Amino acid sequence: MKRFGSNKDMVKENFGREIRLFEQLTKKYRIDFICLDNCTKERLFIKKNDIDFFVVPISFLNPFIMLKTIKKAINKNKYDLIIPTTEPVLGIIGFYFAKKYNMRIIYEVQDNYEVYNSYKIPFVGLLDRNVIKKSDYVFYSNKPLMQKLEPLRNKKIEIIENGVDLKQFKVMPKKSARKHLKIKHSIKLVTYTGHISKDRGIDNLIEAVKELRKKDNKIYLLLSGKIDKDINISQPFIIYKELSKRKELIMALNASNVLIIASRDNPFTRYCFPQKLFEYMAVNVPIVATAVGDVVRILRPFNSSLCEPDSVEDLKSKIDIQLKKKCINYRKVAMNYTWEKLSKKLDKMICRCL
């Protein structure tokens, strides 16, 4: 897999769906991660969660160091199965080694790879579709993505959504959470965590909150995450916090009155599954999310949790409705999507392949 994703160092920060899924299976299998680093070009070894992480520098224009490392690891450890993920080029490389060394291959297709820059490289799209067709098993992060790629294969496929650690993401008193974060008890807090960009609809969110404040100036917007240059957060009603520690993030969610996923409707968001969705749901704070992709399937049973994408007016209306609610029992749904339960789906695929 790639070392960096979602604006995080997934290895050093111990972050990401792959790590959460596979750490559940370390008592049954020996699991190694080969993590390709095309950002810092670093080489290192780390052991976490009973998993060995081999970080390898790479340039996709000069992949020989990576190829040599993978070959050496296969010859030394005699792997039974390879699972490429996070990037179509890695799927192609994984498929090559699986055939060369007679290993089984499970391919994870996380997103609509057609929007990735690597798909612009000649033959990558053609070869990636071949990997989807000929792998022993394929799993997707969401149902719309599986349906989109169904013409390529309709057997030996699975959906494994992004999950949640319910031991970490707990419901806690709003008062104590705000006290810890030094947030006033008297305000109404609308919160978004993640990449603060127009792609994520944050310009619409800022506008919606600004409109709501015309009737109620107690409404404030809490943001946390990487900020794009074209987003202005220097406004009196916007509170920005780093929330670098997981504990602080969970407190911020519990300190909120409404949690937001404001993604625009585009070829990427239609076929992705927001990692934050079940984390939001686990704390039982009212949610407003744009009706894009698999979010619709998960939140449809909850009234007023979905709004029209790219509509400031509907986003504003749904936030207004949700601000009047104290809590909603989303957690009962999130309980079906723990990493432990999702990893059992992965284990079944592995067993069938081996």
N, C-alpha and C positions, 0 to 999 in steps of 0.2 A: 504494500500500500504506500501512498504518499505519506511523508512525515508531517507535512503541514496541511491543514484544512480548517475551514470555518474560522480563519484568522487565529488559529492556535497551533502550537507545537504539540501535536497529539501524543508524542512519546514522552517528553519531559513533563507535560501538564497532565498526563494520564487521562486523556480526553478522547471521546469518540465512540461511535457505535461498534466498531470492530473490536476494540479492547473490551468493552462491556460485554459483548456477546461471547467472545472466546475465553475470557477469564473464568466463566462459569464451567468450562469444560476441561480445565487443567488437571483435575483429578483423574480424568479418564484418558487424556491424550497428552503427548508431548507436543507443545505448540511453540513455533518460532515465528517471529515477525521480521520480514525484511522490509525496511522502511526507506524509501527513496527520497533523498534530500536534494532538491534542485534550487533551494533558496540560499542556505548558508554553506552548502557544499561540505558538510561536516561528516566525519567518520567516527562513530562511537558505538559502544556496546552498553546496554542497560538491561538489568533484570528487574521486572516488576510483575506483581500479580502471578508469580510462578510462570511467567512468559519471558523468553529471551528476545530482546529487540536488537537487531543489527541495523544500524543506520549507515547508509551508503550514499556517498555523493554521486550526483548524476546530472548529466546534460542529455536531453533527449536527442540532441544532435551528435552526441558522443557517448553512447550507452555501454561501451565495452567494460568499464569498471563494474557497473551493475551486473552485466551478464556474467562476468567472471566470478563475482561474489555469489550469485545465485547458483551457478554451476558447482562451485566449491562446496557450498552448503548442502546441495543435493547429494553430491558424491560422499560427503562425510557422514550425513545424518540419515541417508536412505529413506527419504520421506515417502509416505504412501499417497499423499493427497496435497494438491496445491490449490489455494483459493485466492485468485487475484481480485483486487477491488480498488475503488476510488478513482480510477483513470483507465480509459479504454486502451491506451498503449500498454499498460500493465496487464490487461486482459490478454492482449495479443502475445506478449512475452510469456505470460504464464501458460498459455495454450501451447506455445512452442516447446517449452520445457516439459510439459506434461506428456506430449507425444514423444519427445526425444528420449525420456527416461521411463516411459511406460507407467506414469502416475495417473491417478484419477484427478479430475478437475471439477471444482464447483466454482462457477463464475457469479460474483455479486455485481449486479447492475444497480448502482445507487440512484443515479439521476438520468435525465435525458441527455446522454452524452453527445448528442448532435449539436448542442450549444457550446461544448468545450472547444477550446482553441486547438487541441490536438486533432480534432475531427477535420480540421482544414488541411492537415498533412495528407498528401496523396496516398490513397489506398487504406488509410486508417479506418474509415467508415466501413469499407468492404470487408476488411479483415475482422473488425469488431463484430459485425453481424455474423460472420462465419463462426466466431467463438461462441456467440449466443446459440447458434444452431447446433453446434457439435460438442459442447461441454456435457459432462455426465449429468450435471444438475445446474440450474440457474435460479437465483433468488433475487427479488426486487424489494425496494424499500416501500413501495406503495402500489395500490391496485391500479390506478390510471396508467402507471408505467408498464405494468404487466399487460394490460389490455392493449396499449400502444404497440408493444413488441410481440403480441400474440401471433401475428402472421409468420414470425420467424420460428416460433416453437410454441406448442400448447401442451407439452407433456414434461414431466419431471421439472416442474416449476413451483416456486413457493413465494409468499410474501412475508417478509420479516420487517415490521415497522421499526422506527426508533422507539426505544423503551424508556423506562424510568426506574430509578432506585428509590423505592418507597421508604427505605430506612433513612435515607437522607432527606428526601423531599416530604416533609411532614407539615401538618397543619399546626400553627402556633398562634398565640394571642397577638392580635394586631397592635395592641398597646405596647407590649414589651418589644416587639420587632421595631416599631417606630422609635422607641426610646433608645434602643441600641444604635440605630442608624441616624439618630438626631433629626428626625422628621417630625414636624408639628402634628399633634393629634387632631387639630381642628380642621385640617385640609382634606379635600377629596383627591385621592391619588390615582392617576391613570399611568400605567407602567408598561414600558417596552424594553426588553433586553435582547441584544444581538447587534448585528451590523446595522448601523444607523445610516441608511442610504435611501435614495429615491426608488431603487429597485424593490426595497422592502416597504415602500409606501409611507416612509416616515414624514415626508413633506405633507402628505395628506393628513397624517395623524396630527402633526403640529397645527395645521389649519383647522382641523375639527375641534381640537381642544381650545384653540383661540376663539372660535365661534361660540363654544359652550360657555366660555368665561364671560361673555357679554351678559348672560343671565345669572351666572353664579361664579363670582371671582374666587371662590374657595377651591376651585378645580385646578390642579397642578399636574404637570406631566413629568414623570421620572424616566430618564433614559440612561442606559448603560451599554457600552460596547464601542467598537471602532467607528469613528465618525468620518464620513466622506466630506470633502472640502465644500461641496455645494449644499450642505445642510447647515443652516444657522441655528445653533442651540443657545446662542447668547441672547436669550429672551427671559424676561422676569418671571414667567410662569413655568419655566423649564428647570428642573433639578437634574443635574448630572452627577452620577456616582460611578466610580471604577468597578466596584463589586468584584474585586480580583479573587477573593476567596469564595469557595462554594457556600460556606456558611452565611456569608453576607448576601449572596444572591438569594438564597432561600428566605432569609429574613425580609429582603426587599419585596419578594413576591407576596409574603404574608402581610406585609405592611400596606399593601395596595388595596384599592377598592375595585379596580378593573384592570385586567391584564390584556395586552393587545398583540395580535399577529395581523399586520396590515398589508401583507404582500400584494403586489400587483399581479394581474393575470398576464402571464407571458409563457413562452415555451419552456422556461426552466421551472417556474413555480407550479405549473400544471402537473409536473411529474416529479415532485420532490415531497418529502415528508419532514416538516419542521421538527427538529430535535426538541425544541422547547415545549411542544404542544402538551405532552403528557406530564412534563415537569410543572407546567402551569396548572394542569388539571389536578395534580396530586395535592395541591394546597387548597383546593375548593374555593378559590377566589373567582368571581364572575369574569368570564372571558368574552371578548369580541374579536372575531377573526374573519378575514375576508374569505368568501366562499370560493376557494381555489384548491384544486387537487383533492387529496385524500382527507384534508381537513373537513370537507363537507360530510364525508361518510362518518367521521368520528363525532362531529358536533351537531349533526342534524337533529338528534333527539332533544336537544336543549334549546328552548325558545329564546330567541333574541341573541344567541351567541354568534350567529353568522350575519355578515353584511355583504352587500354587493361590492366587488372589487372596483377600485378606481372611482368610488363615489364618496366624496367628502360628506355629502348630506346624509347618506345612509350610515356611514361610520359614526357621524355625530349623533344621529338618532339612536343607534344601538348602544353607544357609550352612555347616553343619557338614561336609557332604560336600565342598563346594568348597574349604574351608579346607585339606583334605588334598592338594589338587592344586597343582602348581607353576605350570603354565600350560596353556592350551588353544589350539590353532591356529584361533582365530576369524578371524584376519587374512586368511586365504585367501578367506573369504566377503566380508569388507569390501572386498577388492580389486575386487569387481564393482559397488561402490556409491560410487566416487569421484565428486566433483562433475564431473570432466571427462566421465566416461561418462554420467552422468545428464543433463548439459546437451545431449548428442547427441540424446537423446529429445526434448528441448524444441526443438532446432533442426529436427528432422524435422517437428514440428507446424507450426513457423513456415513452413518451406518449402512444406508442403502447403496452408497457408492463403494464401500469397502467390502 
